[in-house]
Amino acid sequence: MAGEDLLRAALERLADPVSGKDIVSAGRVSGIVLRSGQAGLVLAVDGLSAHDARTLEARVDAALRAVPGVGGARIITTAERGDAPQGPHPTAPATLPEIRHIIAVGSGKGGVGKSTVAANLAVALAAQGLKVGLLDADIYGPSVPMLLGRQERLTLREKLIQPAEVHGLKAVSMGAMTDPDRAVVWRGPMASSALMQMLTQTEWGPLDVLVVDLPPGTGDIQLTMAQKVPLAGAVIVSTPQDLALIDAKKAVAMFGKVGVPILGMIENMSTFRCPNCGHESHIFGHGGAEEAAAAMGIAFLGGIPLEIGIREASDAGTPVALRGDAAGNVFRHLAVQIQEALKENPRAAHVR
């Protein structure tokens, strides 16, 4: 019997406090995984009191650790109603005292290269001597492990997630905690709860900056970060085309409504230069993000070219920000811009 089947069999011996069925049949358990002796799963505690939820979590933890070959267990609890514990909800900077600045990198639309930008910004900030963390908050489509070239599973120490240390920074992603071939099928509140646990139950250590790669859109995860995390500011990524800018403006408006300052906007895939003849083409338009930023009264941080080298470096897990070429210089320049924005007024630049 495979390791994950052994875990499932152990959990099927535990009764659900509400239905009386086993907790697997009752739908309490999902995402069962066993990697390098570390067991992990998602435990839904909907409808349980705080006491019953804690009791069930302790029983699940004991059952997992009793399975041969399991050296540790990671349980992410989720609930869709307010009667169950939701995990730590930071509401003030003192909640994460070792982290000086938390920056959200967001976009209103998928497919604009936001994760590539977030990962390279984090690497560029670390290359400038800062202590940097990167949290992949895209629960449904985590891409940071591939972008950083680290696909192995994260481990636990004293019930704290140990972030991967790569390219001079510390990184945590749901993609390094679940089976990459299985989809994460959670409702919004479950994903938000998992995100908060990754943020507050990771051994980050002292950080100058924590970069948070948000999923696209303006849904539950984005609102959770904006309302419950002491964000120093947000960076918005868009392509120049009108279709992307419409959604980028919505992301700017969302952060503005909850009082999160906008550090600036970045235009990705701004210009394509032919590697053979040097001719420049504006495949997705050009300058649209800069014009939109000016219209909204926020800073335009710069444009990133559309280059095959950036795509190749991203697929290979070797961030282009580490290179000494023009593309690498772009990300290092953007990192400087963000540092300056934080130094000048870390809680300013609200949208007009």
N, C-alpha and C positions, 0 to 999 in steps of 0.2 A: 504494500500500500504506500502510495506517495506521501511525502511529508504533509502537504496541504490536505490530503484526504484524512490523515491521522488527526490533524487539527479539527477538521469538520466533525469527525466521529466523536472527538472529546466534547465538542460544543453541543452535539446532539444529546448529550446526557444531562444537559442543564435545562431546567424548566423555566419557561417564561412566567413571570409573576402575574401577568394579566390574563393570558389565554390558557395557561396550563400546558400548552404544547412545548416542544423543545424550542430553544431560541432560534435555531436555524429555520425550522419550519414556520415559526412565527414571524419571520422576516426581520429579526433583530440584528442579524449579522450579515455583513457584506465585505467584499474586498479581502478575503482571507489569503494571506501570502506567507511564505516561509523562505527566507533568503539568508544564507550564512548563519544559521542558527537563531535568527531573529524572526519571531512570529509577529504578524501584524493583522489588524482587521478594523473595520468600522462597526461600532455598536450603537444602534439606535435605541434611545431611552425614552421615546415618546410615551406620555401617559403615566410615567412613574414619578413618585415623589423623589425628592432629593436623596432621602435615606435609601429607598429601594434601588435607585439608580447607582449609588455608590456601592451598595451590596452586590448588585449584579455585576458591576465592573470588576469588583474584587474576585468574584467567583470565576468570571471569564479569565482573568489574569492567572489565577491558580490553575485552572484547567489547561491553559496553554502551556504554562511552564512545566506541567507534569508530563507532557508529551516527550518521549525520548528524542534527544537531539535538539531540543529547544533551550537556548541559553538566556533568552530575554523575550519580552513581549511589549508591543506597542499597540495601545488601544485608543482609537479616536472616537470619542462619544459625540453623538449628534442628536438633535431633537428639533421637531418642527413646531412645538408649542412651548409656551413660556413656563409650564409647570415643571419642566425638567431642567437640570443644571445645564448651563450653556458654556461653561468653562470661563476662564479669565476674560474680562472685558475691560481693557485698559481705557481710562477716561482722562488721564493726565500724564504728563511726561514722567512723573515719579514712578509710574508702573514699569517703565523700561529705563531705569536710571543709568545703565551703562551705554546706552545708545544716544549720541548727541543729536543726530538729525535722521529723520525717516523721510525718504523721498518716494513718492508714488510715480511710476511711469505708466501713463494710461493713453487710451485712444478710444474714440467712440465706435470704431469700426475694426474688424479683423482684417488681416492680410496686408497691413501697412508696415510690417517689420518691427513692431513695437518690442517684441522679446529680444530680437537681435540688437536693437538700440539699447535696451535696458542692460543686457549682459555686457555689451562693449563699454557703456558708460561706467558700469561698476568696475570693470577691469582697468579702465583708464584712470579712474579715481584712485584705485589701489596702486597703480603704477606711479602716482604722484606722491606716494608716501602715506596715504591715509589708511586707516583701518576700516575695511569695507566689508559689508555683508550684502548678500543678494537673496531675496525671498521670492520664489516663483509662486505667485498667488493665482496663477491660472490653473485651478484645480482640474478642469476638464481637459485641457490641452497643454500640459506642462512641457516646455521645450528647453528649459535651462540645462538639464543634464547633457543633452546633445550639444548645445551651444558651447558648453564649457569642457566637453570631452570627458565627462565623469558619469558613467552609467551605473556604477556599483551602488548597492543599497546603503542607506544611512544606518547607523547603529545608535543604540541607547546607552547612556551611563547614568545611573541613579535616576531613571525615568525622564531624563532630558535627551532630546535629539542632539546628536553630535554632527554638526554641519560638515559637509565636504570642504576641504581646504585645497583650492586650486587657483592657479594664476594670481596668487597673492591675496585672495579674498575667501570669505566663508559663504557657502551656498546651501540653501535648503529648498527642496522641491518635492511636490507630491509624486513627481515622476521617479524619484529615487526612493519611494516608499511603497509603491504598488507595482503590480505586474504591468509592464509596458504594453503588453498585447491585449489587455482587458480595459474596456471603457469604464470610466467612473460615472455611474448613473445616480446622481444625487440631486435632490431638490435644493433650491437656493439656500435655505437656512442650514442644511446639513453641510454644504460646502463652506458657508461662512464660519460655522463652528469649527470645522477642520482647519481653516485658515488661521483663526485666532489661536488655536492650540499650537500650530506650527510657529507662529510668531512668538508666543509667550512661553512655550515650553522647549525652546531651543537654547543650548548653551552658546550664545553668541559671544560672550565676553565683551570687553570694552570695544565699542565701534565709534568711529567718527561719523560714518554714514551707513545707513541701511537702505539699499535700493529695493523697492518692491515692484515687481513686474506684474501689473494688474491684467486680468483678462479684458478683452474688448467689451465695450458696452457700458451701460450705467445701471447695472442690476444690483443684486443683494451683496455680492462680494465687494463691489466698489463702495457702496453705501456703508458697509460694515467698516471698511478701512477708513473712510472719511469721517465717520461719526465716533468711532471707538478707539482710534489710534492717533496719537499726537503727531500728526504729519507736519513736517516743516514746510512742505510744499509739494506741488505736483508738476510733472513735465508731460506735455501732451505731444504725441507723435502723430503725424498725418502725412499722406502723400499730397502732391499739389492739386490733384483733381478735385472738382467740386463735390463729387459723390462722397469722397472721404472727408472733406472739410465740413460738410453738413453735420456728420456725426461727431467730428472733432469738436465743433462748437458746442454740441450737446454735452460732451464730457467737460468742457470748460465751464459751462453753465452749472452742471451738477456740483463741481467742486466749489464754485462760487456760492451756491446756495447753502452749503454746509460750512462755509467759512474757511476753506482750505486755500491758501495762496497759490497762485500759478507762477511758477518760476520761469516758465517760458514754453514756447512751441518749437518743435523741430520738424523740418520738412525732410522726409525720407524719400529715396528714389527720385531725387530732385532733377538730376541731369545724367544722361547717358552719353559717354564719350566712346566713340568707336575705337577699339584697341588697334585697328589696322590703319585707319586714315586720320584719326583724331577728330573727326566731325562730331559735333555735339547735337544730340537730339533730345527733345523734351517729351518723352513718351507719355508721361502722366500730366503734362503741363509743367509750368515752372513759375515759382514765386507766389503760388496761391496761398501757402501757409503763412508767408511773410505778410501778405496783404491782409489775411484774416486776423493775424495777431495784432497788426496795427489797428484794425477796425475795432477789436475788442479791448485795446489798451493794455496788452500784455507784451512781454519781451519776445522777440524772435531770436532764438539761440543759434540758428544756422541750418544749413542744408547738407544732406548726405547724398553722395552720388549713387546712381544705379550702376553697380559694378559686379561683374561675374566673380571677381576675387573676394568680395564680401560674402557672396553666397557660398563659394567654395570653402572659405575659412569657417563659416558658420556650420556647414555640414561636417567639417572635419574636427570641430571642437577646438579650434585654435583662433581665438578672438582676433579680429583684424586690428583692434586697438593696441595690440602688442607689436605690430609691425611698424617699420620706419618709413613706410611709403605715404602717399598723399591721403589715402583712405584712413590710415591709422592716425595721421595728423588731425583729420577732421574730428575724430572721437576725442582725442586729447584736448582739442580746442573746446569742444562742447563741455568736457569735464571741468575745464577752467571756468567757463561761463557759469556753470552751475555753482561752483565754489564761490564765485564772486557774488552771485545772487543770494546765497546763504549768508555770506559775510555782511553784505550791505544792509539787508533787512529780511531776516528769515521768516518773518510773519507778515510780510507786505506783499505788494503786487497783486492785490485782489482784482478781480475782473470788474470793470466799470459797468 
